[in-house]
Amino acid sequence: MIRAIIEKWGNGSAVRIPAFFMEKVGLSIGDSIDIEVKNRSIIIRPTELKVFCLDTLLQEISADNLHNKVGFGSPTGNEQL
């Protein structure tokens, strides 16, 4: 366990995460994380990225969730095939 200090950062607060911990969980600067409070503890974990499959997503389209057509006007350049 390593002790850290909560510091002011703009209008919020910040805690520096040592490089050792970042490496251990595979995090890099700019990565997305999830933060939650549980039993008076703050839990930080890497965000699990969802992998989508186009075929699966297309199978979920139905008449109930299909968007209405949107008019964009007449073609003005090389859009027309």
N, C-alpha and C positions, 0 to 999 in steps of 0.2 A: 504494500500500500504506500502511496505517495501522498503527502499533504499538498494542497493547493490553496490559493487565495482567490476569493471572488473579487474581481476588480470592476470598476466602472468602465463602460464602453459606450459612448454616446448616451442615449437615454436608457440603455439596458445594462446588463451585467455580463461578464465574460469570465471563463475559466480557461487557462492554458492547458492543453492536453500534451503531455510529454511525447516526443517523437517515438519512444519505445512503445507506448500504448497504441499510437497511430499505426505503427508497423505491425504490431501483434494482431490487430483486428483488420488490417488491410485497408486502412483509410488514408486518403491523401487530401491536401488542401483543396477545397472546392467541392468535395464529395457531399452528397446529401445524407443526412442522419435523421433518425426518429428520436424524439425526446419524450419521455413520459414520467409521471410521478406515481410511485407505488409504495405504499407503506412508509411514507416519509422519506423515500429515497428518490433521487433523480437517476433515471436509467437512460443512457445514450447508446444507441446501436446503429450500425449502418443500415440505410434504407435498402430493402430488398427490391430490386428492379424487376418489374413484371415483363415477361417476354410474350409478345402477342403473335398470333398466327393469323394471317389475312383470311385464309379459308374458314377458320373458326369464327372470326368476327363477322364475316359475310353471312354465315349460317344463322346468326342471331338477328338478322334484319327481318322484320315482319311488317305487315300492313299497319300495325299499331304503332311502330316506332320509326317508320320511314319518314324522312323530312319532306316537306313540300318543295316543289321545284322553285328555283330562284332565277328570275330573269336578269340577265346581265346586259341586255341590249344587243344590237347587231355587231357582228365582227368588225373590227376596225383595222386589223393588220393581217398578219399571216396565220390567224387562229383557225380560219375555216379550212377544213380538210377537203 
